[in-house]
Amino acid sequence: MKSVDPALEYSIDLHDVRKTYRGRVQALRGVNMQVPKGQIFGLLGPNGAGKSTLVKIIMTVVRPSQVSGSILGQPVGHQPTLAKVGYLPENHRLPQYLTGRQVLDYFAALSKVPRSVRRERADKLLNIVGMSDWADQRVNKYSKGMLQRTGLAQALMNEPDLVVLDEPTDGVDPVGRREIRDVLLRLKDQGKTVFLNSHLLSELEMVCDRVAIMVQGQVAMQGTIEELTAASRRYEITILGSPPEWVAQTDSLKAEPLADGHFKVVLMSADANDAQPVLDRLRGSQSTIISMRPVRESLEDLFMRAVQDPATGKPLQVGAARPR
């Protein structure tokens, strides 16, 4: 087995990140986060949880009050490393008097991409994000979705090892969102690391290998969706008519009525082997089995669980900032 250098294992490896504004407002309160190389990582949380502040610290736009860790194997804030990072900020602004092609050329020049490769790379990326037909139109004629597509293309002009995207599908129609998902999966196939900050949970669930949920300036949960939802995994068996009496007497089973005289028998286990005896017993009790399917929490369910106060069941106070 090939050995892995611990210093290079993560594209982003953050420890105890803190940011306090004006000496009393705590935006980040000890964030620990690891983003493995070559994966798509989703950062989510309610408004004001500190997500954008964390992204800006990664990109050295905001100076942290305290931080340790690395970005692409170098200490956080190492300026030369930013040449290997592509960045699409939230609510980005593109020069309105430039065309889409000129925007890509301009930002690539800022990243010191050689002139000899900029035109060919711009044409390729404009085609990938579906903006080739608008490449020579001024940006001031672009819709919100077109601006997002162009912004994504500019974030890739320096062929980065790490791509940091803040709300990349904001304002993009369903067709565009699917195309952007395809781009992100292509980047992953190329060995790139993609760091996404988004409110669109369904989008994140389709592409992310791992997620972190931030609440009030801290990471409440972090891991793969399978790991985080392991406790909720179960099998749901739909039958016609009332379930046999033994179902209610079995600790791992519960029955719930459905419409049209159907019932749902829930087996609280993720092991398919545990489902087979239940199916056999239902058949032996002359129950008609309509369907069986594995079920787990969705990312939305996971998110709502993370932002709830365990004592009251109510959502936690919005925002990360708290007086010291």
C-alpha positions as CSV (number, residue, x, y, z in Angstrom):
1,M,0.0,0.0,0.0
2,K,1.4,3.4,-1.0
3,S,2.3,5.5,2.0
4,V,0.6,8.9,2.4
5,D,2.4,12.0,3.7
6,P,0.1,13.3,6.4
7,A,1.0,16.9,5.5
8,L,-0.4,16.3,1.9
9,E,-3.4,14.1,2.7
10,Y,-5.8,17.0,2.9
11,S,-6.2,19.9,0.5
12,I,-7.7,21.9,3.4
13,D,-6.7,21.0,7.0
14,L,-8.0,23.6,9.4
15,H,-7.7,23.7,13.2
16,D,-9.2,26.0,15.8
17,V,-10.1,28.8,13.3
18,R,-11.4,31.8,15.2
19,K,-12.6,35.2,14.1
20,T,-13.7,38.0,16.4
21,Y,-14.9,41.3,15.1
22,R,-14.4,44.5,17.1
23,G,-13.3,42.5,20.1
24,R,-16.6,41.0,21.0
25,V,-18.6,39.5,18.0
26,Q,-17.5,35.9,17.5
27,A,-18.1,34.9,13.9
28,L,-16.0,31.7,14.1
29,R,-15.5,29.9,17.4
30,G,-12.9,27.2,16.9
31,V,-13.6,25.6,13.5
32,N,-11.9,22.3,12.7
33,M,-12.3,21.0,9.2
34,Q,-10.5,18.5,6.9
35,V,-11.1,18.3,3.2
36,P,-9.5,15.3,1.5
37,K,-7.8,15.7,-1.8
38,G,-9.7,14.7,-4.9
39,Q,-13.1,15.0,-3.4
40,I,-16.1,17.3,-3.6
41,F,-16.7,18.8,-0.2
42,G,-19.9,20.7,0.8
43,L,-20.1,23.4,3.4
44,L,-23.6,24.2,4.6
45,G,-25.3,25.9,7.4
46,P,-28.0,28.6,8.2
47,N,-27.5,32.2,7.3
48,G,-24.9,33.8,9.6
49,A,-23.3,30.6,10.6
50,G,-19.9,31.8,9.6
51,K,-19.5,29.9,6.3
52,S,-18.6,32.9,4.1
53,T,-16.2,34.2,6.8
54,L,-14.4,30.8,6.7
55,V,-14.2,30.8,2.9
56,K,-12.7,34.3,3.0
57,I,-10.1,33.2,5.6
58,I,-9.2,30.3,3.3
59,M,-8.7,32.8,0.4
60,T,-6.9,35.3,2.6
61,V,-9.6,37.9,2.0
62,V,-10.3,38.1,5.8
63,R,-7.6,37.9,8.4
64,P,-8.4,35.3,11.2
65,S,-8.1,36.1,14.9
66,Q,-6.5,32.6,15.2
67,V,-5.8,29.7,12.8
68,S,-3.5,26.8,12.3
69,G,-3.5,24.3,9.5
70,S,-2.7,24.1,5.8
71,I,-4.1,24.8,2.4
72,L,-2.6,22.5,-0.3
73,G,0.2,21.5,2.1
74,Q,1.2,25.1,2.9
75,P,0.3,27.2,6.0
76,V,-2.9,29.1,5.8
77,G,-2.2,32.6,4.3
78,H,0.8,31.4,2.1
79,Q,0.4,33.7,-0.8
80,P,2.1,31.7,-3.6
81,T,-0.3,28.8,-2.9
82,L,-3.2,30.9,-4.1
83,A,-1.9,30.5,-7.6
84,K,-3.1,26.9,-7.4
85,V,-6.6,27.8,-6.1
86,G,-9.6,28.8,-8.2
87,Y,-12.2,31.0,-6.5
88,L,-15.7,32.1,-7.3
89,P,-17.0,34.4,-4.5
90,E,-20.6,34.9,-3.7
91,N,-22.1,38.0,-5.4
92,H,-19.0,38.3,-7.6
93,R,-18.6,41.4,-9.8
94,L,-17.2,41.1,-13.3
95,P,-16.1,44.2,-15.3
96,Q,-19.2,45.2,-17.1
97,Y,-17.4,46.7,-20.2
98,L,-15.6,43.4,-21.0
99,T,-16.9,40.5,-23.0
100,G,-17.1,37.0,-21.5
101,R,-13.9,36.0,-23.3
102,Q,-12.1,39.1,-22.2
103,V,-13.1,38.5,-18.6
104,L,-11.5,35.1,-18.7
105,D,-8.4,36.5,-20.3
106,Y,-8.2,39.3,-17.7
107,F,-8.5,37.0,-14.6
108,A,-6.1,34.5,-16.2
109,A,-3.5,37.2,-16.7
110,L,-3.9,38.2,-13.0
111,S,-3.1,34.5,-12.2
112,K,0.0,34.7,-14.5
113,V,-1.4,32.3,-17.0
114,P,0.8,32.6,-20.2
115,R,-0.8,34.6,-23.0
116,S,0.0,31.8,-25.4
117,V,-2.5,29.4,-23.7
118,R,-5.2,31.8,-22.4
119,R,-7.3,32.0,-25.6
120,E,-7.4,28.3,-26.2
121,R,-8.2,27.7,-22.5
122,A,-10.9,30.4,-22.5
123,D,-12.6,28.9,-25.6
124,K,-12.6,25.4,-24.0
125,L,-14.0,26.6,-20.7
126,L,-16.7,28.8,-22.3
127,N,-17.8,25.8,-24.2
128,I,-17.9,23.6,-21.1
129,V,-20.1,26.1,-19.1
130,G,-22.4,26.7,-22.2
131,M,-21.3,30.3,-22.9
132,S,-19.6,29.9,-26.3
133,D,-22.5,31.7,-28.1
134,W,-22.2,34.7,-25.7
135,A,-18.4,34.8,-25.5
136,D,-18.1,38.1,-27.4
137,Q,-21.0,39.9,-25.8
138,R,-20.4,42.4,-23.0
139,V,-21.0,41.1,-19.5
140,N,-23.6,43.9,-18.9
141,K,-25.9,42.0,-21.2
142,Y,-25.7,38.8,-19.2
143,S,-28.4,37.3,-16.9
144,K,-27.6,36.2,-13.4
145,G,-27.2,32.6,-14.5
146,M,-24.9,33.6,-17.3
147,L,-22.8,35.6,-14.9
148,Q,-22.5,32.5,-12.7
149,R,-21.4,30.3,-15.6
150,T,-18.8,32.8,-16.7
151,G,-17.6,33.2,-13.1
152,L,-17.2,29.4,-12.8
153,A,-15.1,29.4,-16.0
154,Q,-12.9,32.2,-14.7
155,A,-12.3,30.2,-11.5
156,L,-10.8,27.4,-13.7
157,M,-8.6,29.5,-16.0
158,N,-5.5,28.8,-13.9
159,E,-6.1,25.1,-13.9
160,P,-6.3,25.0,-10.1
161,D,-5.7,22.0,-7.8
162,L,-8.3,23.4,-5.4
163,V,-11.5,25.1,-6.5
164,V,-13.4,27.1,-3.9
165,L,-17.0,28.0,-5.0
166,D,-19.3,30.2,-2.9
167,E,-23.0,29.6,-4.1
168,P,-22.0,28.6,-7.6
169,T,-25.5,27.7,-8.8
170,D,-27.2,30.8,-7.4
171,G,-29.6,32.1,-10.0
172,V,-28.9,29.3,-12.4
173,D,-31.8,27.4,-14.0
174,P,-32.2,23.6,-13.6
175,V,-30.5,22.9,-16.9
176,G,-27.6,25.1,-15.9
177,R,-27.3,23.5,-12.5
178,R,-27.1,20.1,-14.1
179,E,-24.3,21.3,-16.4
180,I,-22.4,22.8,-13.5
181,R,-22.8,19.5,-11.6
182,D,-21.2,17.7,-14.6
183,V,-18.3,20.2,-14.6
184,L,-17.7,19.6,-10.9
185,L,-17.7,15.8,-11.3
186,R,-15.3,16.2,-14.2
187,L,-13.0,18.2,-12.0
188,K,-13.1,15.4,-9.4
189,D,-12.3,12.8,-12.1
190,Q,-9.2,14.9,-12.9
191,G,-8.1,14.7,-9.3
192,K,-9.1,18.2,-8.3
193,T,-10.5,19.1,-5.0
194,V,-13.8,21.1,-5.0
195,F,-15.0,23.1,-1.9
196,L,-18.6,24.1,-2.2
197,N,-20.5,26.6,0.0
198,S,-24.2,26.4,-0.9
199,H,-27.7,26.6,0.4
200,L,-29.1,24.2,-2.2
201,L,-29.0,21.0,-0.2
202,S,-30.4,18.8,-3.0
203,E,-27.5,19.9,-5.2
204,L,-24.9,19.1,-2.6
205,E,-26.4,15.7,-1.9
206,M,-26.0,14.7,-5.6
207,V,-22.3,15.6,-5.9
208,C,-20.6,15.8,-2.5
209,D,-18.4,13.0,-1.1
210,R,-18.3,14.7,2.3
211,V,-20.1,17.6,4.0
212,A,-19.7,19.8,7.1
213,I,-22.6,21.6,8.7
214,M,-21.8,24.8,10.5
215,V,-24.0,26.2,13.3
216,Q,-23.3,29.4,15.2
217,G,-19.6,29.6,14.2
218,Q,-18.7,25.9,14.8
219,V,-18.8,22.7,12.9
220,A,-21.7,20.7,14.3
221,M,-21.3,17.6,12.0
222,Q,-18.6,16.5,9.5
223,G,-18.2,13.4,7.4
224,T,-19.7,11.4,4.5
225,I,-23.4,11.5,4.2
226,E,-23.5,7.8,4.7
227,E,-21.6,8.1,7.9
228,L,-23.7,11.0,9.2
229,T,-27.0,9.2,8.4
230,A,-25.9,5.7,9.6
231,A,-28.2,5.8,12.6
232,S,-31.3,6.6,10.5
233,R,-30.8,3.8,8.0
234,R,-33.8,1.4,7.8
235,Y,-36.0,-0.7,5.6
236,E,-39.6,0.2,4.8
237,I,-42.0,-2.6,3.8
238,T,-45.4,-1.7,2.3
239,I,-48.1,-4.3,2.8
240,L,-51.8,-4.5,1.9
241,G,-54.1,-4.5,4.9
242,S,-53.3,-4.5,8.6
243,P,-50.0,-6.1,9.8
244,P,-50.0,-9.3,11.8
245,E,-50.0,-8.9,15.6
246,W,-46.4,-10.1,16.0
247,V,-45.2,-6.9,14.2
248,A,-46.2,-4.8,17.2
249,Q,-44.5,-7.3,19.6
250,T,-41.1,-7.1,17.8
251,D,-38.8,-4.3,19.2
252,S,-37.1,-3.7,15.9
253,L,-40.4,-3.2,14.0
254,K,-43.1,-0.6,13.9
255,A,-46.2,-0.2,11.7
256,E,-47.6,3.0,10.3
257,P,-51.0,3.3,8.4
258,L,-50.9,4.6,4.9
259,A,-53.7,5.5,2.5
260,D,-55.9,3.0,0.7
261,G,-55.7,0.4,3.4
262,H,-52.0,-0.1,3.1
263,F,-49.5,-0.2,6.0
264,K,-45.8,0.5,6.3
265,V,-43.7,-1.8,8.4
266,V,-40.5,-0.2,9.4
267,L,-37.4,-2.3,10.2
268,M,-34.8,-0.3,12.1
269,S,-31.8,-1.9,10.6
270,A,-29.5,-1.2,7.7
271,D,-28.6,-4.9,7.2
272,A,-30.5,-6.5,4.3
273,N,-30.0,-9.9,6.0
274,D,-32.2,-8.7,8.8
275,A,-35.0,-7.9,6.4
276,Q,-35.2,-11.5,4.9
277,P,-36.8,-13.2,8.0
278,V,-39.3,-10.3,8.3
279,L,-40.3,-10.8,4.7
280,D,-40.6,-14.6,5.2
281,R,-42.8,-14.1,8.2
282,L,-45.0,-11.6,6.5
283,R,-45.5,-14.0,3.7
284,G,-46.2,-16.8,6.2
285,S,-48.9,-14.6,7.8
286,Q,-50.6,-14.2,4.4
287,S,-49.6,-10.5,4.1
288,T,-49.4,-9.1,0.6
289,I,-46.1,-7.3,0.2
290,I,-46.3,-4.3,-2.2
291,S,-42.7,-3.0,-1.9
292,M,-39.6,-2.8,0.2
293,R,-37.0,-0.1,0.0
294,P,-33.9,1.1,2.0
295,V,-34.4,4.5,3.5
296,R,-32.1,7.0,5.3
297,E,-32.2,10.6,6.3
298,S,-31.8,13.1,3.4
299,L,-29.3,15.9,3.7
300,E,-32.1,18.2,4.5
301,D,-33.2,16.0,7.4
302,L,-29.6,15.9,8.6
303,F,-29.3,19.7,8.3
304,M,-32.5,20.3,10.3
305,R,-31.3,17.9,13.0
306,A,-28.0,19.8,13.2
307,V,-29.6,23.2,13.6
308,Q,-32.1,22.1,16.3
309,D,-31.5,22.6,20.0
310,P,-31.6,19.0,21.4
311,A,-33.2,20.2,24.6
312,T,-36.2,22.1,23.1
313,G,-36.3,20.7,19.5
314,K,-36.5,24.3,18.2
315,P,-34.0,25.8,15.7
316,L,-31.0,27.4,17.3
317,Q,-30.7,31.2,17.3
318,V,-29.8,32.4,13.8
319,G,-26.3,33.5,13.2
320,A,-22.8,32.8,14.5
321,A,-22.1,36.0,16.2
322,R,-22.3,36.1,20.0
323,P,-21.1,38.7,22.5
324,R,-18.0,37.6,24.4
